[in-house]
């Protein structure tokens, strides 16, 4: 099955919507986290495949991010669209931080993780942060927020 | 362009190594652009925006805006996060 760039882009929007649905459903935080990462991966593949159809990066989000060229944006183009230098800097910094959030936590193999297993894993990985309520639910929310930022900003750049 | 990228990568390695001496670790990948990963316990307890701020301050001190464009991203991770990333990358990658 071949996926043209536009398909990857549309699927990224579908996946983030599905990830939010799973979060709201209340019993599928592990799957929601996985799906949020897939949404981001689809977005990065969309940008990457507009440049080059091969995928050596597999599910390595960091390499895929670089290959997507999402940060290789023409500042002059954003300026012509009415963004100030400060707004452009904030735009790029927001993308950078969102990538950090996803990269630090997400892995493709989460599709095999149960709720309990992922909860334990993320507690260890994130250093047993002081979180009220369900730890996994809160990590899910954070990953979703970061993924949504990336999808929103990526959507803006896709349409430039 | 390739020579410029190599020069920037070498400078980046030096700058990051000075800011994050051992036992912190620096890993650079030069592929398309320059990707960096800094492993340091200094990032413990810092959220992503704080990590980006810290790294950007370091990069802005040492590189011109034009040189900065060659550096795609430098991520800051704790040792636990780096171990997790390394474990994930060590597995056989699945096909598309």
gemmi code that builds the backbone of each chain (N, CA, C; Angstrom):
import gemmi

chains = {
    "A": [
        ("UNK", (0.872, -1.191, 0.000), (0.000, 0.000, 0.000), (0.905, 1.235, 0.000)),
        ("UNK", (0.782, 2.067, -1.034), (1.576, 3.284, -1.087), (0.805, 4.439, -0.463)),
        ("UNK", (1.521, 5.297, 0.191), (0.881, 6.442, 0.831), (1.493, 7.735, 0.318)),
        ("UNK", (0.744, 8.470, -0.486), (1.276, 9.760, -0.930), (1.293, 10.737, 0.245)),
        ("UNK", (2.030, 11.833, 0.085), (2.169, 12.794, 1.188), (0.828, 13.265, 1.753)),
        ("UNK", (-0.103, 13.566, 0.866), (-1.392, 14.089, 1.324), (-2.124, 13.070, 2.191)),
        ("UNK", (-1.950, 11.804, 1.856), (-2.590, 10.757, 2.656), (-2.018, 10.741, 4.068)),
        ("UNK", (-0.694, 10.799, 4.170), (-0.071, 10.851, 5.496), (-0.596, 12.050, 6.283)),
        ("UNK", (-0.707, 13.194, 5.602), (-1.161, 14.393, 6.302), (-2.589, 14.206, 6.812)),
        ("UNK", (-3.482, 13.754, 5.939), (-4.879, 13.572, 6.359), (-4.982, 12.534, 7.481)),
        ("UNK", (-4.161, 11.494, 7.398), (-4.189, 10.464, 8.445), (-3.683, 11.027, 9.772)),
        ("UNK", (-2.732, 11.947, 9.720), (-2.252, 12.538, 10.980), (-3.404, 13.255, 11.686)),
        ("UNK", (-4.267, 13.926, 10.919), (-5.412, 14.617, 11.518), (-6.417, 13.608, 12.081)),
        ("UNK", (-6.573, 12.514, 11.365), (-7.491, 11.469, 11.818), (-6.977, 10.831, 13.109)),
        ("UNK", (-5.692, 10.545, 13.145), (-5.114, 9.866, 14.302), (-5.145, 10.732, 15.553)),
        ("UNK", (-4.926, 12.032, 15.429), (-4.935, 12.871, 16.636), (-6.369, 12.965, 17.158)),
        ("UNK", (-7.321, 13.007, 16.246), (-8.718, 13.024, 16.677), (-9.053, 11.729, 17.422)),
        ("UNK", (-8.568, 10.613, 16.885), (-8.820, 9.313, 17.511), (-8.111, 9.216, 18.855)),
        ("UNK", (-6.917, 9.788, 18.944), (-6.167, 9.761, 20.199), (-6.924, 10.517, 21.295)),
        ("UNK", (-7.481, 11.689, 20.937), (-8.283, 12.449, 21.912), (-9.532, 11.667, 22.314)),
        ("UNK", (-10.137, 10.987, 21.349), (-11.325, 10.197, 21.670), (-10.980, 9.110, 22.687)),
        ("UNK", (-9.878, 8.402, 22.443), (-9.449, 7.343, 23.338), (-9.167, 7.905, 24.733)),
        ("UNK", (-8.583, 9.079, 24.805), (-8.301, 9.711, 26.101), (-9.613, 9.974, 26.843)),
        ("UNK", (-10.593, 10.504, 26.107), (-11.868, 10.865, 26.745), (-12.659, 9.626, 27.138)),
        ("UNK", (-12.399, 8.513, 26.462), (-13.123, 7.277, 26.747), (-12.798, 6.762, 28.156)),
        ("UNK", (-11.597, 7.050, 28.634), (-11.288, 6.828, 30.041), (-10.661, 5.498, 30.405)),
        ("UNK", (-10.535, 4.573, 29.431), (-9.945, 3.281, 29.768), (-8.839, 2.879, 28.800)),
        ("UNK", (-8.406, 3.817, 27.989), (-7.483, 3.456, 26.908), (-6.332, 4.455, 26.794)),
        ("UNK", (-5.753, 4.811, 27.941), (-4.704, 5.841, 27.920), (-3.456, 5.352, 27.183)),
        ("UNK", (-3.132, 4.075, 27.360), (-1.944, 3.536, 26.688), (-2.114, 3.625, 25.170)),
        ("UNK", (-3.292, 3.220, 24.703), (-3.545, 3.261, 23.257), (-3.608, 4.703, 22.760)),
        ("UNK", (-4.137, 5.598, 23.587), (-4.198, 7.010, 23.216), (-2.801, 7.592, 23.050)),
        ("UNK", (-1.908, 7.247, 23.975), (-0.528, 7.733, 23.872), (0.114, 7.199, 22.598)),
        ("UNK", (-0.067, 5.916, 22.351), (0.494, 5.319, 21.129), (-0.067, 6.020, 19.886)),
        ("UNK", (-1.380, 6.233, 19.864), (-2.028, 6.827, 18.689), (-1.591, 8.280, 18.492)),
        ("UNK", (-1.366, 8.987, 19.575), (-0.879, 10.369, 19.468), (0.493, 10.384, 18.793)),
        ("UNK", (1.334, 9.428, 19.166), (2.653, 9.331, 18.542), (2.555, 8.978, 17.063)),
        ("UNK", (1.590, 8.121, 16.741), (1.384, 7.762, 15.333), (0.924, 8.993, 14.538)),
        ("UNK", (0.080, 9.818, 15.153), (-0.357, 11.057, 14.492), (0.848, 11.918, 14.142)),
        ("UNK", (1.762, 12.046, 15.088), (2.968, 12.847, 14.859), (3.832, 12.197, 13.790)),
        ("UNK", (3.968, 10.896, 13.870), (4.773, 10.183, 12.872), (4.183, 10.388, 11.473)),
        ("UNK", (2.868, 10.314, 11.350), (2.209, 10.546, 10.058), (2.510, 11.948, 9.552)),
        ("UNK", (2.445, 12.910, 10.446), (2.708, 14.299, 10.047), (4.129, 14.435, 9.525)),
        ("UNK", (5.079, 13.874, 10.267), (6.478, 13.969, 9.847), (6.704, 13.233, 8.529)),
        ("UNK", (6.036, 12.087, 8.360), (6.157, 11.354, 7.098), (5.555, 12.153, 5.946)),
        ("UNK", (4.480, 12.886, 6.226), (3.865, 13.713, 5.183), (4.874, 14.740, 4.679)),
        ("UNK", (5.508, 15.441, 5.618), (6.494, 16.446, 5.225), (7.685, 15.790, 4.549)),
        ("UNK", (8.135, 14.679, 5.112), (9.315, 13.992, 4.552), (9.024, 13.522, 3.133)),
        ("UNK", (7.856, 12.929, 2.921), (7.599, 12.313, 1.616), (7.330, 13.351, 0.533)),
        ("UNK", (7.079, 14.583, 0.932), (7.000, 15.662, -0.071), (8.386, 15.939, -0.648)),
        ("UNK", (9.416, 15.585, 0.157), (10.793, 15.833, -0.282), (11.419, 14.590, -0.895)),
        ("UNK", (11.097, 13.428, -0.295), (11.788, 12.191, -0.675), (10.916, 11.020, -0.248)),
        ("UNK", (10.647, 10.109, -1.169), (9.689, 9.049, -0.880), (10.241, 7.889, -0.051)),
        ("UNK", (11.549, 7.820, 0.119), (12.099, 6.659, 0.860), (12.027, 6.914, 2.364)),
        ("UNK", (11.935, 5.815, 3.146), (11.851, 5.954, 4.592), (12.910, 5.113, 5.279)),
        ("UNK", (14.098, 5.691, 5.387), (15.148, 5.005, 6.125), (14.997, 5.217, 7.625)),
        ("UNK", (14.180, 6.193, 8.003), (14.100, 6.589, 9.403), (13.227, 5.639, 10.233)),
        ("UNK", (12.431, 4.795, 9.566), (11.540, 3.859, 10.252), (10.701, 4.627, 11.269)),
        ("UNK", (10.728, 4.162, 12.548), (9.910, 4.818, 13.565), (10.766, 5.681, 14.488)),
        ("UNK", (11.946, 6.040, 14.026), (12.813, 6.910, 14.819), (12.328, 8.337, 14.647)),
        ("UNK", (11.581, 8.819, 15.629), (10.950, 10.131, 15.479), (11.976, 11.242, 15.315)),
        ("UNK", (13.084, 11.154, 15.993), (14.063, 12.230, 15.919), (14.602, 12.347, 14.502)),
        ("UNK", (15.000, 11.214, 13.926), (15.526, 11.232, 12.550), (14.422, 11.626, 11.573)),
        ("UNK", (13.228, 11.156, 11.821), (12.111, 11.492, 10.936), (11.804, 12.979, 11.015)),
        ("UNK", (11.896, 13.505, 12.195), (11.689, 14.931, 12.368), (12.683, 15.724, 11.532)),
        ("UNK", (13.945, 15.330, 11.599), (14.961, 16.038, 10.823), (14.700, 15.865, 9.330)),
        ("UNK", (14.391, 14.641, 8.926), (14.159, 14.369, 7.503), (12.921, 15.099, 6.982)),
        ("UNK", (11.975, 15.397, 7.875), (10.749, 16.079, 7.447), (11.035, 17.522, 7.048)),
        ("UNK", (12.100, 18.078, 7.620), (12.417, 19.472, 7.327), (11.478, 20.457, 8.009)),
        ("UNK", (10.773, 20.000, 9.023), (9.772, 20.850, 9.663), (10.386, 22.120, 10.242)),
        ("UNK", (11.666, 22.019, 10.645), (12.309, 23.233, 11.166), (13.076, 23.985, 10.090)),
        ("UNK", (13.124, 23.430, 8.889), (13.800, 24.118, 7.790), (12.848, 25.077, 7.118)),
        ("UNK", (12.247, 25.926, 7.892), (11.267, 26.774, 7.234), (11.893, 28.109, 6.869)),
        ("UNK", (11.338, 28.643, 5.845), (11.842, 29.899, 5.314), (11.276, 31.023, 6.187)),
        ("UNK", (12.132, 31.623, 6.976), (11.682, 32.695, 7.868), (11.104, 33.864, 7.068)),
        ("UNK", (11.695, 34.093, 5.885), (11.209, 35.199, 5.048), (9.766, 34.935, 4.621)),
        ("UNK", (9.446, 33.659, 4.357), (8.082, 33.301, 3.960), (7.103, 33.557, 5.101)),
        ("UNK", (7.488, 33.175, 6.310), (6.620, 33.420, 7.470), (6.462, 34.919, 7.716)),
        ("UNK", (7.554, 35.641, 7.481), (7.512, 37.097, 7.630), (6.518, 37.703, 6.644)),
        ("UNK", (6.544, 37.214, 5.420), (5.624, 37.736, 4.401), (4.187, 37.402, 4.746)),
        ("UNK", (4.013, 36.340, 5.547), (2.670, 35.958, 5.981), (2.211, 36.780, 7.183)),
        ("UNK", (3.072, 37.714, 7.594), (2.659, 38.631, 8.653), (3.194, 38.308, 10.038)),
        ("UNK", (4.051, 37.303, 10.140), (4.587, 36.972, 11.464), (5.806, 37.844, 11.758)),
        ("UNK", (5.866, 38.315, 12.986), (7.029, 39.096, 13.404), (8.175, 38.130, 13.720)),
        ("UNK", (9.376, 38.661, 13.880), (10.534, 37.819, 14.239), (10.278, 37.097, 15.557)),
        ("UNK", (9.687, 37.833, 16.505), (9.415, 37.226, 17.822), (8.403, 36.080, 17.683)),
        ("UNK", (7.404, 36.276, 16.841), (6.395, 35.231, 16.629), (7.010, 34.008, 15.942)),
        ("UNK", (7.901, 34.258, 14.995), (8.566, 33.141, 14.307), (9.434, 32.356, 15.299)),
        ("UNK", (10.178, 33.103, 16.129), (11.020, 32.434, 17.135), (10.159, 31.586, 18.067)),
        ("UNK", (9.020, 32.140, 18.470), (8.122, 31.411, 19.384), (7.544, 30.182, 18.689)),
        ("UNK", (7.210, 30.322, 17.417), (6.678, 29.225, 16.597), (7.680, 28.066, 16.559)),
        ("UNK", (8.929, 28.385, 16.268), (9.946, 27.331, 16.159), (10.259, 26.722, 17.516)),
        ("UNK", (10.257, 27.555, 18.537), (10.546, 27.058, 19.890), (9.433, 26.125, 20.364)),
        ("UNK", (8.202, 26.465, 20.017), (7.066, 25.637, 20.405), (7.152, 24.270, 19.740)),
        ("UNK", (7.552, 24.255, 18.471), (7.719, 22.985, 17.775), (8.834, 22.178, 18.445)),
        ("UNK", (9.936, 22.841, 18.735), (11.077, 22.197, 19.368), (10.673, 21.545, 20.692)),
        ("UNK", (9.938, 22.294, 21.508), (9.519, 21.775, 22.819), (8.537, 20.612, 22.667)),
        ("UNK", (7.647, 20.724, 21.708), (6.672, 19.649, 21.489), (7.386, 18.377, 21.028)),
        ("UNK", (8.384, 18.531, 20.185), (9.168, 17.374, 19.742), (9.884, 16.741, 20.936)),
        ("UNK", (10.433, 17.577, 21.805), (11.064, 17.061, 23.033), (10.067, 16.210, 23.808)),
        ("UNK", (8.857, 16.756, 23.977), (7.845, 16.043, 24.776), (7.527, 14.677, 24.195)),
        ("UNK", (7.370, 14.627, 22.877), (7.034, 13.354, 22.233), (8.252, 12.439, 22.235)),
        ("UNK", (9.389, 12.942, 21.840), (10.592, 12.130, 21.697), (10.995, 11.462, 23.005)),
        ("UNK", (10.842, 12.219, 24.115), (11.283, 11.706, 25.413), (10.455, 10.514, 25.867)),
        ("UNK", (9.228, 10.451, 25.421), (8.293, 9.516, 26.035), (7.781, 8.429, 25.094)),
        ("UNK", (7.589, 8.751, 23.808), (6.862, 7.835, 22.927), (7.762, 6.772, 22.323)),
        ("UNK", (7.204, 5.609, 22.123), (7.908, 4.565, 21.391), (6.879, 3.747, 20.602)),
        ("UNK", (7.286, 3.271, 19.441), (6.381, 2.519, 18.585), (5.890, 1.240, 19.253)),
        ("UNK", (6.719, 0.681, 20.134), (6.328, -0.593, 20.747), (5.258, -0.439, 21.840)),
        ("UNK", (4.822, 0.795, 22.109), (3.735, 0.988, 23.076), (2.449, 0.326, 22.607)),
        ("UNK", (2.374, -0.010, 21.319), (1.165, -0.658, 20.842), (0.977, -2.027, 21.493)),
        ("UNK", (2.050, -2.562, 22.101), (1.955, -3.847, 22.789), (1.748, -3.685, 24.294)),
        ("UNK", (1.786, -2.439, 24.801), (1.804, -2.232, 26.252), (0.396, -2.152, 26.825)),
        ("UNK", (0.183, -2.850, 27.929), (-1.080, -2.738, 28.642), (-1.090, -1.425, 29.417)),
        ("UNK", (-2.245, -1.056, 29.938), (-2.362, 0.173, 30.744), (-1.403, 0.108, 31.939)),
        ("UNK", (-1.445, -1.010, 32.652), (-0.614, -1.118, 33.859), (0.872, -1.096, 33.525)),
        ("UNK", (1.235, -1.810, 32.493), (2.643, -1.886, 32.109), (3.168, -0.509, 31.708)),
        ("UNK", (2.375, 0.211, 30.911), (2.830, 1.528, 30.463), (2.862, 2.513, 31.628)),
        ("UNK", (1.906, 2.372, 32.543), (1.895, 3.244, 33.723), (3.196, 3.081, 34.512)),
        ("UNK", (3.576, 1.828, 34.773), (4.823, 1.555, 35.521), (6.031, 2.083, 34.770)),
        ("UNK", (6.040, 1.814, 33.478), (7.172, 2.242, 32.652), (7.333, 3.764, 32.672)),
        ("UNK", (6.210, 4.483, 32.496), (6.295, 5.947, 32.436), (6.631, 6.549, 33.796)),
        ("UNK", (6.203, 5.899, 34.850), (6.588, 6.382, 36.191), (8.104, 6.350, 36.311)),
        ("UNK", (8.697, 5.242, 35.895), (10.171, 5.123, 35.978), (10.823, 6.139, 35.040)),
        ("UNK", (10.318, 6.209, 33.804), (10.952, 7.039, 32.786), (10.881, 8.530, 33.136)),
        ("UNK", (9.778, 8.957, 33.716), (9.586, 10.382, 33.996), (10.004, 10.753, 35.413)),
        ("UNK", (10.588, 9.825, 36.118), (11.157, 10.136, 37.424), (10.152, 10.257, 38.544)),
        ("UNK", (9.052, 9.522, 38.466), (8.056, 9.497, 39.549), (7.657, 10.913, 39.965)),
        ("UNK", (7.184, 11.665, 38.959), (6.757, 13.034, 39.245), (5.568, 13.035, 40.203)),
        ("UNK", (5.430, 14.140, 40.902), (4.267, 14.271, 41.806), (3.063, 14.636, 40.958)),
        ("UNK", (2.211, 13.677, 40.761), (1.030, 13.882, 39.918), (-0.189, 13.443, 40.688)),
        ("UNK", (-1.202, 14.309, 40.680), (-2.471, 13.961, 41.340), (-3.278, 13.092, 40.407)),
        ("UNK", (-3.928, 12.093, 40.961), (-4.784, 11.252, 40.137), (-3.980, 10.209, 39.377)),
        ("UNK", (-4.549, 9.731, 38.315), (-3.952, 8.642, 37.539), (-2.714, 9.128, 36.786)),
        ("UNK", (-1.585, 8.514, 37.083), (-0.309, 8.921, 36.483), (-0.355, 8.768, 34.967)),
        ("UNK", (-0.908, 7.654, 34.519), (-0.937, 7.384, 33.079), (-1.851, 8.372, 32.360)),
        ("UNK", (-2.959, 8.707, 33.005), (-3.888, 9.665, 32.405), (-3.201, 11.022, 32.217)),
        ("UNK", (-2.447, 11.436, 33.202), (-1.766, 12.730, 33.130), (-0.671, 12.709, 32.054)),
        ("UNK", (0.078, 11.614, 31.977), (1.108, 11.522, 30.932), (0.448, 11.521, 29.552)),
        ("UNK", (-0.709, 10.860, 29.464), (-1.471, 10.844, 28.208), (-1.851, 12.276, 27.814)),
        ("UNK", (-2.351, 13.040, 28.786), (-2.756, 14.414, 28.504), (-1.567, 15.237, 27.997)),
        ("UNK", (-0.425, 15.045, 28.654), (0.765, 15.822, 28.253), (1.211, 15.452, 26.841)),
        ("UNK", (1.211, 14.166, 26.554), (1.615, 13.731, 25.202), (0.619, 14.251, 24.168)),
        ("UNK", (-0.653, 14.198, 24.516), (-1.682, 14.695, 23.591), (-1.520, 16.184, 23.351)),
        ("UNK", (-1.296, 16.938, 24.404), (-1.105, 18.390, 24.251), (0.077, 18.669, 23.316)),
        ("UNK", (1.172, 17.951, 23.533), (2.361, 18.158, 22.697), (2.080, 17.750, 21.256)),
        ("UNK", (1.422, 16.603, 21.083), (1.109, 16.129, 19.733), (0.183, 17.124, 19.029)),
        ("UNK", (-0.784, 17.645, 19.771), (-1.728, 18.596, 19.173), (-1.026, 19.871, 18.739)),
        ("UNK", (-0.102, 20.346, 19.573), (0.682, 21.539, 19.195), (1.397, 21.279, 17.884)),
        ("UNK", (2.009, 20.119, 17.788), (2.772, 19.770, 16.594), (1.871, 19.650, 15.381)),
        ("UNK", (0.719, 19.011, 15.557), (-0.224, 18.855, 14.446), (-0.735, 20.227, 13.999)),
        ("UNK", (-1.075, 21.084, 14.964), (-1.582, 22.416, 14.624), (-0.533, 23.242, 13.879)),
        ("UNK", (0.685, 23.246, 14.415), (1.735, 24.026, 13.771), (2.132, 23.413, 12.430)),
        ("UNK", (2.167, 22.068, 12.387), (2.478, 21.393, 11.131), (1.423, 21.668, 10.075)),
        ("UNK", (0.160, 21.728, 10.502), (-0.933, 22.028, 9.573), (-0.763, 23.426, 8.990)),
        ("UNK", (-0.391, 24.352, 9.845), (-0.152, 25.728, 9.388), (0.941, 25.733, 8.323)),
        ("UNK", (2.021, 25.010, 8.584), (3.141, 25.002, 7.633), (2.827, 24.189, 6.385)),
        ("UNK", (1.988, 23.196, 6.501), (1.638, 22.360, 5.349), (0.934, 23.205, 4.290)),
        ("UNK", (0.140, 24.172, 4.786), (-0.675, 24.980, 3.884), (0.024, 26.244, 3.399)),
        ("UNK", (1.276, 26.428, 3.755), (2.009, 27.607, 3.300), (2.314, 27.521, 1.811)),
    ],
    "B": [
        ("UNK", (29.113, 23.606, 1.118), (28.076, 23.454, 2.165), (28.431, 22.304, 3.118)),
        ("UNK", (28.944, 21.215, 2.529), (29.307, 20.061, 3.360), (30.438, 20.443, 4.311)),
        ("UNK", (31.380, 21.241, 3.802), (32.511, 21.663, 4.648), (32.011, 22.549, 5.785)),
        ("UNK", (31.071, 23.430, 5.471), (30.511, 24.323, 6.500), (29.794, 23.494, 7.573)),
        ("UNK", (29.032, 22.509, 7.119), (28.286, 21.669, 8.049), (29.251, 20.922, 8.971)),
        ("UNK", (30.345, 20.408, 8.393), (31.344, 19.685, 9.208), (31.939, 20.605, 10.254)),
        ("UNK", (32.234, 21.822, 9.839), (32.849, 22.801, 10.758), (31.875, 23.102, 11.895)),
        ("UNK", (30.614, 23.303, 11.527), (29.610, 23.613, 12.554), (29.425, 22.427, 13.493)),
        ("UNK", (29.426, 21.222, 12.931), (29.277, 20.025, 13.757), (30.432, 19.915, 14.751)),
        ("UNK", (31.645, 20.190, 14.287), (32.814, 20.115, 15.189), (32.703, 21.168, 16.293)),
        ("UNK", (32.294, 22.368, 15.909), (32.147, 23.439, 16.903), (31.039, 23.083, 17.892)),
        ("UNK", (29.964, 22.543, 17.365), (28.844, 22.166, 18.228), (29.286, 21.125, 19.252)),
        ("UNK", (30.036, 20.147, 18.794), (30.542, 19.112, 19.705), (31.400, 19.739, 20.807)),
        ("UNK", (32.250, 20.663, 20.408), (33.133, 21.331, 21.385), (32.319, 22.142, 22.388)),
        ("UNK", (31.397, 22.948, 21.859), (30.593, 23.823, 22.721), (29.762, 23.005, 23.706)),
        ("UNK", (29.123, 21.981, 23.205), (28.268, 21.156, 24.076), (29.107, 20.380, 25.086)),
        ("UNK", (30.273, 19.925, 24.667), (31.144, 19.174, 25.587), (31.635, 20.062, 26.724)),
        ("UNK", (31.849, 21.334, 26.422), (32.279, 22.267, 27.474), (31.142, 22.534, 28.454)),
        ("UNK", (29.948, 22.696, 27.916), (28.796, 22.973, 28.775), (28.323, 21.729, 29.531)),
        ("UNK", (28.521, 20.587, 28.925), (28.056, 19.336, 29.513), (29.219, 18.340, 29.560)),
        ("UNK", (30.164, 18.565, 30.485), (31.326, 17.670, 30.553), (30.929, 16.288, 31.070)),
        ("UNK", (31.819, 15.318, 30.939), (31.539, 13.972, 31.467), (31.166, 14.041, 32.955)),
        ("UNK", (30.229, 13.227, 33.400), (29.717, 12.027, 32.746), (28.608, 12.280, 31.721)),
        ("UNK", (28.286, 13.574, 31.485), (27.273, 13.863, 30.465), (27.790, 13.385, 29.109)),
        ("UNK", (26.845, 13.083, 28.201), (27.261, 12.555, 26.898), (26.659, 13.393, 25.783)),
        ("UNK", (27.430, 13.511, 24.724), (26.987, 14.267, 23.550), (27.000, 13.318, 22.356)),
        ("UNK", (25.903, 13.338, 21.608), (25.875, 12.523, 20.389), (25.395, 13.413, 19.250)),
        ("UNK", (26.144, 13.411, 18.170), (25.739, 14.194, 17.001), (25.510, 13.265, 15.820)),
        ("UNK", (24.495, 13.601, 15.039), (24.281, 12.907, 13.776), (24.258, 13.982, 12.702)),
        ("UNK", (25.075, 13.800, 11.671), (25.082, 14.766, 10.574), (24.419, 14.082, 9.381)),
        ("UNK", (23.160, 14.432, 9.174), (22.358, 13.760, 8.138), (21.373, 14.776, 7.611)),
        ("UNK", (21.629, 15.351, 6.479), (20.710, 16.412, 6.047), (21.060, 17.668, 6.808)),
        ("UNK", (20.701, 17.689, 8.059), (21.146, 18.760, 8.950), (21.945, 18.127, 10.073)),
        ("UNK", (22.143, 18.872, 11.127), (22.890, 18.347, 12.286), (21.900, 18.124, 13.416)),
        ("UNK", (21.886, 16.914, 13.936), (21.030, 16.584, 15.073), (21.929, 16.327, 16.261)),
        ("UNK", (21.532, 16.838, 17.394), (22.321, 16.579, 18.594), (21.446, 15.998, 19.690)),
        ("UNK", (22.087, 15.173, 20.513), (21.383, 14.669, 21.693), (22.334, 14.794, 22.880)),
        ("UNK", (21.919, 15.535, 23.876), (22.730, 15.721, 25.075), (22.094, 14.940, 26.208)),
        ("UNK", (22.867, 14.085, 26.823), (22.377, 13.309, 27.962), (23.000, 13.875, 29.221)),
        ("UNK", (22.149, 14.382, 30.094), (22.665, 15.015, 31.308), (21.610, 14.978, 32.387)),
        ("UNK", (22.056, 14.757, 33.602), (21.107, 14.804, 34.718), (20.662, 16.240, 34.998)),
        ("UNK", (21.314, 17.228, 34.361), (20.865, 18.627, 34.502), (19.437, 18.806, 33.991)),
        ("UNK", (18.999, 17.890, 33.111), (17.656, 18.021, 32.562), (16.593, 17.400, 33.471)),
        ("UNK", (17.051, 16.713, 34.522), (16.089, 16.106, 35.445), (15.192, 17.189, 36.032)),
        ("UNK", (13.887, 16.978, 35.980), (12.965, 17.942, 36.568), (12.657, 19.139, 35.680)),
        ("UNK", (13.344, 19.258, 34.550), (13.059, 20.376, 33.639), (12.024, 19.941, 32.620)),
        ("UNK", (11.021, 20.797, 32.392), (10.088, 20.459, 31.328), (10.731, 20.804, 29.976)),
        ("UNK", (10.026, 20.469, 28.905), (10.639, 20.575, 27.579), (10.992, 22.013, 27.218)),
        ("UNK", (10.128, 22.967, 27.589), (10.417, 24.364, 27.262), (11.683, 24.833, 27.973)),
        ("UNK", (11.844, 24.411, 29.215), (13.058, 24.794, 29.952), (14.297, 24.195, 29.287)),
        ("UNK", (14.159, 22.952, 28.819), (15.297, 22.308, 28.154), (15.636, 23.051, 26.861)),
        ("UNK", (14.612, 23.416, 26.114), (14.830, 24.144, 24.859), (15.498, 25.489, 25.160)),
        ("UNK", (15.029, 26.181, 26.189), (15.621, 27.474, 26.574), (17.097, 27.318, 26.900)),
        ("UNK", (17.397, 26.323, 27.703), (18.776, 26.099, 28.136), (19.676, 25.836, 26.929)),
        ("UNK", (19.215, 24.973, 26.054), (20.017, 24.604, 24.884), (20.135, 25.791, 23.922)),
        ("UNK", (19.045, 26.502, 23.726), (19.085, 27.643, 22.796), (20.039, 28.730, 23.289)),
        ("UNK", (20.065, 28.963, 24.588), (21.005, 29.977, 25.132), (22.433, 29.601, 24.769)),
        ("UNK", (22.734, 28.316, 24.924), (24.095, 27.843, 24.624), (24.392, 28.008, 23.140)),
        ("UNK", (23.458, 27.634, 22.294), (23.697, 27.700, 20.852), (23.778, 29.145, 20.364)),
        ("UNK", (22.937, 30.010, 20.903), (22.924, 31.406, 20.445), (24.216, 32.133, 20.811)),
        ("UNK", (24.870, 31.661, 21.892), (26.154, 32.282, 22.288), (27.252, 31.971, 21.284)),
        ("UNK", (27.152, 30.799, 20.651), (28.304, 30.292, 19.899), (28.142, 30.296, 18.381)),
        ("UNK", (26.903, 30.502, 17.912), (26.680, 30.411, 16.476), (25.911, 31.619, 15.966)),
        ("UNK", (26.218, 32.002, 14.725), (25.433, 33.058, 14.074), (24.083, 32.473, 13.674)),
        ("UNK", (23.089, 33.325, 13.389), (21.785, 32.806, 12.939), (21.904, 31.912, 11.706)),
        ("UNK", (22.816, 32.265, 10.796), (22.999, 31.461, 9.581), (23.554, 30.077, 9.927)),
        ("UNK", (24.517, 30.055, 10.848), (25.090, 28.769, 11.277), (24.039, 27.943, 12.021)),
        ("UNK", (23.207, 28.646, 12.809), (22.165, 27.936, 13.580), (21.225, 27.163, 12.671)),
        ("UNK", (21.019, 27.666, 11.453), (20.098, 26.994, 10.527), (20.588, 25.613, 10.120)),
        ("UNK", (21.906, 25.369, 10.257), (22.444, 24.037, 9.934), (22.165, 23.040, 11.052)),
        ("UNK", (21.845, 23.578, 12.239), (21.591, 22.701, 13.388), (20.075, 22.500, 13.463)),
        ("UNK", (19.639, 21.309, 13.098), (18.199, 21.049, 13.033), (17.583, 21.081, 14.422)),
        ("UNK", (18.156, 20.297, 15.294), (17.615, 20.237, 16.649), (18.664, 19.633, 17.565)),
        ("UNK", (18.681, 20.112, 18.799), (19.479, 19.479, 19.844), (18.503, 19.151, 20.966)),
        ("UNK", (18.359, 17.883, 21.261), (17.429, 17.491, 22.330), (18.221, 17.217, 23.606)),
        ("UNK", (17.622, 17.569, 24.704), (18.242, 17.308, 26.007), (17.453, 16.228, 26.724)),
        ("UNK", (18.133, 15.176, 27.109), (17.459, 14.066, 27.774), (18.196, 13.691, 29.054)),
        ("UNK", (17.463, 13.115, 29.978), (18.086, 12.600, 31.198), (18.709, 11.235, 30.880)),
        ("UNK", (19.551, 10.727, 31.746), (20.139, 9.406, 31.503), (19.088, 8.307, 31.328)),
        ("UNK", (18.007, 8.361, 32.107), (16.950, 7.341, 31.955), (16.291, 7.429, 30.586)),
        ("UNK", (16.023, 8.656, 30.152), (15.384, 8.836, 28.851), (16.314, 8.384, 27.733)),
        ("UNK", (17.605, 8.650, 27.886), (18.580, 8.237, 26.873), (18.679, 6.716, 26.810)),
        ("UNK", (18.626, 6.081, 27.970), (18.688, 4.612, 28.017), (17.479, 4.030, 27.296)),
        ("UNK", (16.321, 4.620, 27.515), (15.101, 4.167, 26.866), (15.209, 4.348, 25.357)),
        ("UNK", (15.693, 5.492, 24.908), (15.825, 5.769, 23.482), (16.804, 4.785, 22.855)),
        ("UNK", (17.890, 4.533, 23.557), (18.900, 3.606, 23.055), (18.345, 2.202, 22.930)),
        ("UNK", (17.526, 1.808, 23.911), (16.921, 0.472, 23.890), (15.951, 0.353, 22.732)),
        ("UNK", (15.213, 1.412, 22.471), (14.255, 1.403, 21.362), (14.988, 1.298, 20.044)),
        ("UNK", (16.089, 2.039, 19.881), (16.806, 2.048, 18.609), (17.569, 0.772, 18.374)),
        ("UNK", (17.893, 0.042, 19.441), (18.677, -1.180, 19.296), (17.845, -2.312, 18.708)),
        ("UNK", (16.481, -2.151, 18.794), (15.647, -3.230, 18.266), (15.649, -3.197, 16.746)),
        ("UNK", (15.368, -4.360, 16.162), (15.304, -4.420, 14.706), (14.152, -3.538, 14.244)),
        ("UNK", (14.380, -2.604, 13.328), (13.294, -1.724, 12.884), (12.289, -2.512, 12.052)),
        ("UNK", (11.020, -2.131, 12.170), (9.991, -2.807, 11.374), (9.911, -2.146, 10.009)),
        ("UNK", (9.322, -2.857, 9.046), (9.215, -2.296, 7.711), (8.087, -1.270, 7.706)),
        ("UNK", (8.065, -0.418, 6.653), (7.048, 0.639, 6.554), (5.656, 0.067, 6.515)),
    ],
}
model = gemmi.Model(1)
for chain_id, residues in chains.items():
    chain = gemmi.Chain(chain_id)
    for i, (resn, *xyz) in enumerate(residues, 1):
        res = gemmi.Residue()
        res.name, res.seqid = resn, gemmi.SeqId(i, " ")
        for name, pos in zip(("N", "CA", "C"), xyz):
            atom = gemmi.Atom()
            atom.name, atom.element = name, gemmi.Element(name[0])
            atom.pos, atom.b_iso = gemmi.Position(*pos), 0.0
            res.add_atom(atom)
        chain.add_residue(res)
    model.add_chain(chain)
structure = gemmi.Structure()
structure.add_model(model)
structure.setup_entities()
